């Protein structure tokens, strides 16, 4: 349970860092970041696999690069459903999804090294 809570907090911090780095990616409060992480988990579990299956031909044609667009769409859906979280453009969503992936990967790597 502690690991789940720590992962949730680190994901919210990652979302806040992404909002700080990427212009057009805004979060009004830490509560919005915490709710955004929960909504992101639901979108990634339910909606993203459906979008990925529908766009599989484009993903194969672009050798997987279209998954960046799918991630941007997922982040945009999270912003739509989360009060206090907004994204100004598609490009902000695209760059935000890349930065969020990098920051989250860094935190996950640090968490794995500290908890073998």
RANORVEN-V381767 format. One record per residue. N is the residue number from 1. RES is the residue in one letter. D_CENTER is the distance of its C-alpha to the mean C-alpha in Angstrom with 1 decimal. Layout:
BEGIN
n->N res->RES d_center->D_CENTER
n->N res->RES d_center->D_CENTER
END
This chain:
BEGIN
n->1 res->X d_center->22.0
n->2 res->X d_center->21.6
n->3 res->X d_center->19.2
n->4 res->X d_center->16.9
n->5 res->X d_center->17.3
n->6 res->X d_center->16.7
n->7 res->X d_center->13.5
n->8 res->X d_center->12.3
n->9 res->X d_center->13.7
n->10 res->X d_center->12.2
n->11 res->X d_center->8.6
n->12 res->X d_center->9.8
n->13 res->X d_center->11.5
n->14 res->X d_center->8.8
n->15 res->X d_center->7.1
n->16 res->X d_center->10.8
n->17 res->X d_center->11.6
n->18 res->X d_center->9.2
n->19 res->X d_center->10.9
n->20 res->X d_center->14.1
n->21 res->X d_center->13.9
n->22 res->X d_center->12.7
n->23 res->X d_center->15.4
n->24 res->X d_center->14.7
n->25 res->X d_center->11.5
n->26 res->X d_center->13.1
n->27 res->X d_center->12.9
n->28 res->X d_center->16.4
n->29 res->X d_center->16.6
n->30 res->X d_center->15.4
n->31 res->X d_center->16.0
n->32 res->X d_center->13.5
n->33 res->X d_center->10.8
n->34 res->X d_center->12.2
n->35 res->X d_center->12.3
n->36 res->X d_center->8.8
n->37 res->X d_center->7.8
n->38 res->X d_center->10.5
n->39 res->X d_center->9.8
n->40 res->X d_center->6.3
n->41 res->X d_center->8.6
n->42 res->X d_center->11.2
n->43 res->X d_center->9.6
n->44 res->X d_center->8.6
n->45 res->X d_center->12.1
n->46 res->X d_center->14.1
n->47 res->X d_center->13.2
n->48 res->X d_center->11.3
n->49 res->X d_center->14.4
n->50 res->X d_center->16.7
n->51 res->X d_center->15.2
n->52 res->X d_center->15.3
n->53 res->X d_center->18.9
n->54 res->X d_center->20.0
n->55 res->X d_center->18.9
n->56 res->X d_center->20.3
n->57 res->X d_center->23.3
n->58 res->X d_center->21.3
n->59 res->X d_center->19.1
n->60 res->X d_center->22.4
n->61 res->X d_center->24.1
n->62 res->X d_center->21.6
n->63 res->X d_center->21.5
n->64 res->X d_center->17.8
n->65 res->X d_center->16.6
n->66 res->X d_center->15.9
n->67 res->X d_center->12.9
n->68 res->X d_center->11.2
n->69 res->X d_center->12.3
n->70 res->X d_center->11.1
n->71 res->X d_center->7.4
n->72 res->X d_center->8.4
n->73 res->X d_center->10.1
n->74 res->X d_center->7.5
n->75 res->X d_center->5.6
n->76 res->X d_center->9.3
n->77 res->X d_center->10.2
n->78 res->X d_center->8.2
n->79 res->X d_center->9.9
n->80 res->X d_center->13.0
n->81 res->X d_center->13.3
n->82 res->X d_center->12.6
n->83 res->X d_center->15.6
n->84 res->X d_center->15.4
n->85 res->X d_center->12.0
n->86 res->X d_center->12.8
n->87 res->X d_center->12.1
n->88 res->X d_center->15.4
n->89 res->X d_center->15.2
n->90 res->X d_center->13.9
n->91 res->X d_center->14.2
n->92 res->X d_center->12.2
n->93 res->X d_center->9.2
n->94 res->X d_center->10.1
n->95 res->X d_center->10.7
n->96 res->X d_center->7.7
n->97 res->X d_center->5.5
n->98 res->X d_center->8.5
n->99 res->X d_center->8.8
n->100 res->X d_center->5.6
n->101 res->X d_center->6.8
n->102 res->X d_center->10.2
n->103 res->X d_center->10.1
n->104 res->X d_center->8.7
n->105 res->X d_center->11.3
n->106 res->X d_center->13.8
n->107 res->X d_center->13.6
n->108 res->X d_center->13.8
n->109 res->X d_center->16.7
n->110 res->X d_center->18.4
n->111 res->X d_center->18.1
n->112 res->X d_center->19.7
n->113 res->X d_center->22.4
n->114 res->X d_center->23.4
n->115 res->X d_center->23.5
n->116 res->X d_center->25.3
END
